[in-house]
Amino acid sequence: MIWSLWYRFAAYSRSSLWIVPFFAIVLEQIAIRLTDRLDARLDWSFFNASVSGSQAALEAIVTLSVAFLVFTFGSLLVAIQVASGQLTPRIIATILLRNNVVRYSVGMFVFTLIYAVGLRIRTETSVNQLGLAVVTVLGLGSIVCFLYLIDYAARLLRPNSNMALEAEVGLKVIDSVYTRPLARAQRNQPYLPLPSQADQAIPHRGTSGIVLAVNLEQLLEEAQRADCVVEFMAYVGDFVGVDEPLFQVYGGRIADEDALRSAVVFGTERTMEQDPMFAFRILVDIAVKALSKAVNDPTTAVLAIDQLHRLLRKVGRRHTRNDQIKDAAGALRVVWRTPNWEDFVLVATAEIRFYGAENVQVARRLRAMLENLIQTLPERRHAALREQLDLLDRAIDKTYAFAEDANVARIPDSQGLGASGSTGRSAAS
């Protein structure tokens, strides 16, 4: 229970914009009292400013800080609307609200504002020279931060920037979920079969929701304590309703069912901490929306395929069936489900092929990705890729009325419509 509460708190903190400004207010209260005491001891006139001059400077800094905050939150609302309308609403929680540049910029503006207000209140008959020096530095720093934030926000609104950030997060999640390289996993022993009949079924209680994360160490401890095998029935990212089977237990019984339930965190929206498929889903959603007749932006779809190429390359080099956990003695204790290679290939290609095969540059970029992965990944990964390549050929045959157009659509091109001699070479990793 402690783990699930801590996980919820950490996840909420990472996606909440108000946390950093709140701590900025706390730090400001400490800083302004500290400068009060230091100024009385130092008795040093940093600027030798008068009371009226200090008041005017502090009021100007307060006005600037308020303007910066209004512009930042206004820009964030615009960014959310643009991102959800042109890309996908799912990047709001995964990218925009977790962006540290925006969060810490707001924190700095709030700190400067509250500090300047507090110092202005104290500046009636005397001037806190040290505090005035500090707030002057903060004001100048806020101006620089604001100018940087404008440039950063403009770059953040670009589709390619958002998709690259999603892919970077997805690569880290893949490494954390699939910890073993494919070559090393080939030497592992075969998977142990489960009994045909479970000794205990544990349903989900509480409220229905999406599986966000699972504490595998806690499941392992409970399985060892009861000397049994615990199977987690859902995938991370699945929606589980109340009373649906959540666990099955083999070779024994779990006395404290809530101990197993507390190892699973549920929520209302998927997150990427333990869900590598969610990064694929977001990128595919962006590509599919770009290919809709209302938007008709195939170049954005090509950019999404670039990032999917990176993710598939990473997944193809990992052992994607990391779903059996054994104890120190080698006894099977926990079984949990993770997407396999075929699942990732299907998600990354099927919908884009369905909606984009009629677009020449999308068909060419998709072929370049598939052929490149066939050339660079181990042979055991080729079957799913060749299947999608065959489906792409059949979709092209069905879509294009002229043989010349079909031949052009079959040319692999890593730019979509770039060099006709491109072979789909890519630096994706």
VEXKOLMAR-585662 format. One line per field, with one value per residue (C-alpha): residue number from 1; residue in one letter; x, y, z. Coordinates in Angstrom, 3 decimals. Each point is the difference from the previous one (the first is absolute). Layout:
N
nr c(NUM	...)
rest c(A	...)
c1 c(X	...)
c2 c(Y	...)
c3 c(Z	...)
end
This chain:
429
nr c(1	2	3	4	5	6	7	8	9	10	11	12	13	14	15	16	17	18	19	20	21	22	23	24	25	26	27	28	29	30	31	32	33	34	35	36	37	38	39	40	41	42	43	44	45	46	47	48	49	50	51	52	53	54	55	56	57	58	59	60	61	62	63	64	65	66	67	68	69	70	71	72	73	74	75	76	77	78	79	80	81	82	83	84	85	86	87	88	89	90	91	92	93	94	95	96	97	98	99	100	101	102	103	104	105	106	107	108	109	110	111	112	113	114	115	116	117	118	119	120	121	122	123	124	125	126	127	128	129	130	131	132	133	134	135	136	137	138	139	140	141	142	143	144	145	146	147	148	149	150	151	152	153	154	155	156	157	158	159	160	161	162	163	164	165	166	167	168	169	170	171	172	173	174	175	176	177	178	179	180	181	182	183	184	185	186	187	188	189	190	191	192	193	194	195	196	197	198	199	200	201	202	203	204	205	206	207	208	209	210	211	212	213	214	215	216	217	218	219	220	221	222	223	224	225	226	227	228	229	230	231	232	233	234	235	236	237	238	239	240	241	242	243	244	245	246	247	248	249	250	251	252	253	254	255	256	257	258	259	260	261	262	263	264	265	266	267	268	269	270	271	272	273	274	275	276	277	278	279	280	281	282	283	284	285	286	287	288	289	290	291	292	293	294	295	296	297	298	299	300	301	302	303	304	305	306	307	308	309	310	311	312	313	314	315	316	317	318	319	320	321	322	323	324	325	326	327	328	329	330	331	332	333	334	335	336	337	338	339	340	341	342	343	344	345	346	347	348	349	350	351	352	353	354	355	356	357	358	359	360	361	362	363	364	365	366	367	368	369	370	371	372	373	374	375	376	377	378	379	380	381	382	383	384	385	386	387	388	389	390	391	392	393	394	395	396	397	398	399	400	401	402	403	404	405	406	407	408	409	410	411	412	413	414	415	416	417	418	419	420	421	422	423	424	425	426	427	428	429)
rest c(M	I	W	S	L	W	Y	R	F	A	A	Y	S	R	S	S	L	W	I	V	P	F	F	A	I	V	L	E	Q	I	A	I	R	L	T	D	R	L	D	A	R	L	D	W	S	F	F	N	A	S	V	S	G	S	Q	A	A	L	E	A	I	V	T	L	S	V	A	F	L	V	F	T	F	G	S	L	L	V	A	I	Q	V	A	S	G	Q	L	T	P	R	I	I	A	T	I	L	L	R	N	N	V	V	R	Y	S	V	G	M	F	V	F	T	L	I	Y	A	V	G	L	R	I	R	T	E	T	S	V	N	Q	L	G	L	A	V	V	T	V	L	G	L	G	S	I	V	C	F	L	Y	L	I	D	Y	A	A	R	L	L	R	P	N	S	N	M	A	L	E	A	E	V	G	L	K	V	I	D	S	V	Y	T	R	P	L	A	R	A	Q	R	N	Q	P	Y	L	P	L	P	S	Q	A	D	Q	A	I	P	H	R	G	T	S	G	I	V	L	A	V	N	L	E	Q	L	L	E	E	A	Q	R	A	D	C	V	V	E	F	M	A	Y	V	G	D	F	V	G	V	D	E	P	L	F	Q	V	Y	G	G	R	I	A	D	E	D	A	L	R	S	A	V	V	F	G	T	E	R	T	M	E	Q	D	P	M	F	A	F	R	I	L	V	D	I	A	V	K	A	L	S	K	A	V	N	D	P	T	T	A	V	L	A	I	D	Q	L	H	R	L	L	R	K	V	G	R	R	H	T	R	N	D	Q	I	K	D	A	A	G	A	L	R	V	V	W	R	T	P	N	W	E	D	F	V	L	V	A	T	A	E	I	R	F	Y	G	A	E	N	V	Q	V	A	R	R	L	R	A	M	L	E	N	L	I	Q	T	L	P	E	R	R	H	A	A	L	R	E	Q	L	D	L	L	D	R	A	I	D	K	T	Y	A	F	A	E	D	A	N	V	A	R	I	P	D	S	Q	G	L	G	A	S	G	S	T	G	R	S	A	A	S)
c1 c(0.000	2.872	1.530	-3.243	-0.590	3.571	-0.298	-3.221	1.573	3.134	-2.034	-2.269	2.980	1.667	-3.095	-1.137	0.962	-0.725	2.543	3.104	-1.659	-1.249	3.516	1.188	-2.318	1.383	3.586	-0.854	-1.239	3.295	2.134	-1.581	0.413	3.579	0.832	-1.655	2.376	3.076	-0.674	-0.159	3.366	1.811	-1.122	1.242	-1.564	0.028	-1.738	-0.303	-3.607	-2.547	-3.361	-1.934	2.388	-0.151	-3.789	-0.141	2.427	-1.913	-3.347	1.494	1.272	-3.413	-1.665	2.474	-0.451	-3.793	0.264	2.381	-2.352	-3.039	1.856	1.374	-3.363	-1.658	2.628	-0.406	-3.741	0.632	2.597	-2.464	-2.694	2.367	1.530	-3.318	-1.567	2.828	1.869	-1.762	-1.421	2.144	3.155	-1.423	0.716	3.054	1.896	-1.478	-0.894	3.217	2.259	2.557	0.860	-3.576	-0.325	3.217	-0.565	-3.350	1.715	2.573	-2.652	-2.042	3.083	0.987	-3.549	-0.555	3.501	-0.443	-3.417	1.384	2.945	-2.283	-2.047	3.183	1.220	-1.862	2.615	3.189	1.461	1.119	3.061	0.838	-3.590	-0.060	3.150	-1.519	-3.298	1.846	1.891	-3.267	-1.684	2.775	0.009	-3.756	0.375	2.617	-2.115	-3.071	1.823	1.332	-3.471	-1.466	2.580	-0.417	-3.802	0.175	2.189	-2.136	-3.095	1.648	-1.338	3.470	1.157	-2.951	0.415	3.739	-0.670	-2.584	2.479	2.738	-2.305	-1.087	3.617	0.632	-3.165	0.963	3.364	-1.656	-2.683	2.064	3.256	1.653	1.594	-1.359	3.309	0.413	-3.622	0.461	2.152	-2.654	-1.897	-3.493	-2.994	-1.564	-3.610	-2.784	-2.509	-3.241	-2.108	0.522	-0.392	-1.231	-1.393	0.291	-2.345	0.494	-1.686	-0.546	-0.600	0.522	3.066	3.055	3.032	2.796	2.719	0.695	2.385	1.595	2.225	-3.042	-1.685	3.178	0.105	-3.633	0.465	3.067	-1.804	-2.871	2.290	-2.094	-0.031	-1.843	-1.187	-0.967	-2.796	0.072	2.532	1.238	-2.291	-3.050	-3.343	-1.165	-3.548	-1.128	-0.254	2.054	2.753	3.176	2.158	0.042	1.925	1.492	1.393	-1.413	-2.186	0.584	-1.541	0.225	-1.494	0.270	3.777	-0.019	-2.532	2.105	2.865	-2.000	-0.612	-3.122	-0.839	-2.222	2.625	2.917	3.525	3.343	1.935	-0.571	-1.919	2.352	-2.913	-1.463	2.835	-0.819	-3.698	0.588	2.226	-2.427	-2.887	1.946	0.717	-3.600	-1.380	2.463	-1.229	-3.663	-1.737	-0.702	3.693	1.793	3.531	1.993	3.341	-0.948	-0.864	3.445	1.598	-2.024	1.295	3.547	-0.561	-1.824	3.055	2.174	-2.314	-0.344	3.780	0.338	-2.751	1.403	3.273	-1.611	-1.487	-3.704	-1.333	1.288	-3.108	1.195	1.725	1.786	1.317	3.617	-0.489	-1.250	-3.648	-2.625	-1.854	-1.553	-1.422	-0.919	-0.810	1.937	-0.547	2.130	1.814	-2.956	-2.215	2.385	0.365	-3.756	-0.704	2.781	-1.059	-3.588	-1.982	2.562	-0.048	-3.799	-0.360	3.245	0.586	-1.742	2.555	3.236	2.410	-1.556	0.110	3.640	1.054	-1.819	1.727	3.372	-0.536	-1.046	2.840	2.560	-1.140	0.150	3.578	1.174	-1.929	0.531	-1.720	-2.518	-1.521	-0.468	-3.265	-2.230	1.777	-0.337	-3.690	-0.557	2.081	-2.197	-3.143	1.427	0.562	-3.553	-1.384	1.957	-1.312	-3.539	0.366	1.848	-1.751	3.159	2.983	2.385	-1.372	0.149	3.635	0.844	-1.788	2.095	3.324	1.425	0.801	0.992	-1.230	-3.301	0.480	3.709	2.774	-1.466	3.063	-0.413	0.156	-1.566	3.247	-0.634	1.892	-2.885	1.107)
c2 c(0.000	2.371	-0.656	0.679	3.242	1.123	-0.854	1.987	2.971	-0.110	-0.322	2.858	2.191	-0.605	1.087	2.910	3.545	1.486	-2.022	2.015	3.425	-1.155	-0.877	3.286	1.843	-1.992	0.740	3.684	0.209	-1.439	2.142	3.342	-0.556	-1.074	3.127	2.144	-1.329	0.066	3.575	1.172	-1.655	0.990	3.640	0.284	2.331	-2.045	2.629	2.839	0.242	2.318	-1.114	1.498	-1.442	-3.439	0.077	0.911	-2.808	-2.567	1.018	-0.355	-3.502	-0.954	1.203	-1.913	-3.200	0.180	0.579	-2.940	-2.297	1.064	-0.525	-3.377	-1.414	1.488	-1.594	-3.304	0.017	0.727	-2.786	-2.442	0.946	-0.224	-3.264	-1.679	1.255	-0.585	-2.857	-1.967	0.826	-2.756	2.103	2.537	-2.120	-1.762	2.987	3.464	-0.176	-1.866	2.424	1.236	3.139	1.242	-1.143	1.589	3.174	0.445	-0.752	2.725	2.553	-0.795	0.181	3.380	1.361	-0.992	1.081	3.428	0.459	-0.962	2.353	2.828	-0.346	0.308	3.048	2.850	1.917	-1.950	-2.060	-3.626	0.455	-3.720	-0.902	2.652	-1.496	-3.494	1.066	1.936	-3.164	-1.949	2.572	-0.134	-3.781	-0.065	2.123	-2.389	-3.003	1.524	0.597	-3.555	-1.333	1.733	-1.645	-3.355	0.102	0.728	-3.054	-2.119	0.605	-1.580	-3.518	-1.441	1.306	-1.549	-3.314	-0.086	0.587	-2.789	-2.336	0.845	-0.900	-3.152	-1.134	0.303	-1.931	-2.788	-0.354	-0.114	-2.557	-2.227	-0.217	-2.828	0.336	-2.376	-1.817	-0.797	-1.085	-2.655	-1.976	-0.031	-3.126	-0.473	1.384	-2.117	-1.015	0.862	-2.565	-0.198	0.821	2.906	-0.600	3.522	2.906	3.518	2.592	3.747	2.044	3.706	1.998	-0.872	1.517	-0.365	-1.897	2.553	-1.986	-3.264	-0.575	-3.268	-0.206	0.062	-2.723	-2.083	0.374	-1.020	-3.004	-1.147	0.449	-2.237	-2.346	0.373	1.548	3.291	0.922	3.599	-0.243	3.480	1.968	3.350	2.419	-2.313	1.186	-2.282	0.117	-0.819	-3.768	-0.835	-2.586	1.808	-2.886	-3.753	-2.057	-3.442	-2.549	1.635	2.804	3.605	0.772	3.785	0.840	3.744	-0.372	-0.969	2.658	2.713	-0.887	1.356	3.699	1.001	3.339	1.692	0.567	-2.063	1.033	-1.115	-0.948	-3.750	0.111	0.005	-0.533	3.379	1.864	-1.904	0.760	3.743	0.188	-2.050	2.228	3.054	-1.643	-1.137	3.454	1.565	-2.395	0.855	1.774	2.996	0.554	-1.582	0.409	-3.045	1.590	-0.147	-3.671	-0.576	1.681	-2.281	-3.040	1.283	-0.246	-3.337	-1.249	0.899	-1.754	-3.150	-0.189	0.107	-2.553	-2.313	-0.229	-0.828	-3.210	0.824	-2.916	1.009	-1.423	-2.694	0.856	-2.647	0.087	-0.526	-3.786	0.062	-0.713	1.816	2.537	2.776	0.079	3.313	0.940	2.391	0.807	-2.123	0.954	-0.756	2.294	2.927	-0.505	-0.216	3.165	1.933	-0.884	-1.246	3.231	2.146	-2.447	-0.062	3.790	0.919	-2.553	2.321	2.699	-0.494	1.408	-1.917	-3.270	0.608	0.924	-2.974	-2.336	1.555	-0.652	-3.618	-0.810	1.707	-1.970	-3.253	0.800	1.001	-2.120	-3.699	-2.521	-1.035	3.491	-0.174	-1.944	2.726	2.649	-1.973	-0.534	3.754	0.569	-2.441	1.719	3.340	-1.377	-1.320	3.333	1.832	-2.385	0.634	3.782	1.204	-0.149	0.615	-2.314	2.960	1.448	-3.395	-0.387	3.411	-0.884	-3.181	1.862	-0.025	3.557	1.100	3.535	-1.095	2.022	0.687	-1.703	-2.680	-2.149	-0.042	-3.468	0.872	0.495	1.611	0.975	-1.088	-1.605)
c3 c(0.000	0.785	-3.428	-1.867	1.903	-0.637	-3.684	-0.313	1.768	-2.183	-3.209	1.039	0.890	-3.368	-1.928	2.206	-0.875	3.437	1.995	-0.979	0.521	3.409	1.139	-1.516	2.403	2.947	-1.042	-0.438	3.569	1.201	-2.329	0.845	3.744	-0.539	-2.011	2.681	2.630	-2.249	-1.107	3.638	0.708	-3.192	0.051	-3.592	-2.539	-3.163	-2.154	2.533	-1.206	1.560	1.320	-2.924	-2.571	1.601	0.062	-3.681	-0.907	2.060	-1.524	-3.480	0.823	1.396	-3.192	-2.166	1.991	-0.265	-3.750	-0.383	1.927	-2.032	-3.265	1.105	1.017	-3.069	-2.219	1.807	-0.631	-3.676	-0.130	1.550	-2.511	-2.964	1.154	0.727	-3.226	-2.466	1.699	2.745	3.466	1.490	-0.174	2.473	3.075	-1.403	-1.434	0.580	3.691	0.816	-1.799	2.524	-1.968	0.327	3.619	1.241	-2.014	1.729	3.314	-0.604	-0.974	3.125	2.221	-1.449	0.270	3.631	1.002	-1.613	1.641	3.404	-0.395	-1.167	3.177	2.061	-1.920	1.716	1.982	-0.759	-2.824	0.262	-2.180	-0.144	-0.812	-2.723	-1.530	0.113	-1.565	-2.710	-0.945	0.094	-2.225	-2.574	0.196	-0.550	-3.143	-1.389	1.019	-1.653	-3.276	0.057	0.786	-3.054	-2.242	1.741	-0.213	-3.721	-0.466	2.317	-2.126	-3.024	-0.660	-0.478	3.394	1.805	-1.778	0.694	3.706	0.023	-1.681	2.511	2.871	-1.829	-0.466	3.743	0.823	-2.407	1.739	3.424	-0.941	-2.317	1.872	-1.950	-3.440	-2.615	-0.557	3.687	0.371	-2.685	2.423	2.726	0.979	-1.474	1.831	2.694	-0.758	2.417	1.315	-1.959	3.048	2.406	3.738	0.709	-2.019	1.441	-1.555	-0.161	2.735	0.486	-3.166	-3.630	-1.634	-2.199	1.263	0.359	1.766	1.797	2.899	-1.085	3.070	2.256	-2.062	0.233	3.782	0.384	-2.297	1.944	3.305	-1.179	-1.999	-3.167	-3.465	-0.518	-3.495	-0.709	-2.555	-1.581	-2.011	1.222	-1.845	0.091	1.334	2.814	1.304	3.507	0.637	-3.094	0.623	1.089	1.255	-0.245	2.542	-0.689	2.457	3.124	1.284	0.988	3.386	-0.310	-3.382	0.623	0.218	-3.689	-0.972	1.635	-2.359	-2.945	-0.662	-1.933	-1.583	-2.532	-2.715	-1.278	0.925	-1.421	3.148	-0.545	-3.278	-3.021	-2.381	0.957	-1.744	-3.203	0.467	0.321	-3.081	-2.069	1.105	-1.176	-3.347	-0.509	0.830	-2.446	-2.691	0.501	-2.873	2.216	0.778	-2.975	1.401	-1.186	0.912	3.690	-0.492	-1.520	3.024	2.271	-1.917	0.601	3.755	-0.285	-1.887	2.989	2.428	-2.109	-0.364	3.793	0.619	-2.676	1.881	3.346	1.334	-0.042	2.018	3.409	1.626	2.425	3.269	2.026	3.540	1.042	-0.062	-3.601	0.837	-2.069	2.152	-2.113	-3.499	-1.572	-3.558	-2.213	-3.696	-2.330	-3.188	-2.259	2.091	-0.388	-3.756	-0.452	1.980	-1.753	-3.536	-0.396	0.406	-1.786	-2.922	-0.002	-0.104	-1.745	-2.756	-2.465	0.774	-1.926	2.560	2.896	-1.931	-0.948	3.537	1.479	-2.455	0.763	3.696	-0.482	-2.410	2.219	3.046	-2.000	-0.968	3.471	2.535	0.770	-2.249	2.633	-0.321	-3.772	-0.256	1.443	-2.078	-3.231	0.709	0.264	-3.120	-1.907	1.289	-1.129	-3.506	-0.146	1.243	-2.713	-2.683	1.179	0.335	-3.108	-3.362	-2.015	0.016	-0.170	3.241	1.695	-1.032	1.453	3.261	0.292	0.076	3.541	1.006	3.499	-0.791	-1.481	-3.142	-0.128	-1.904	-2.250	0.561	3.762	1.513	3.293	1.854	3.348	3.107	2.183	3.239)
end
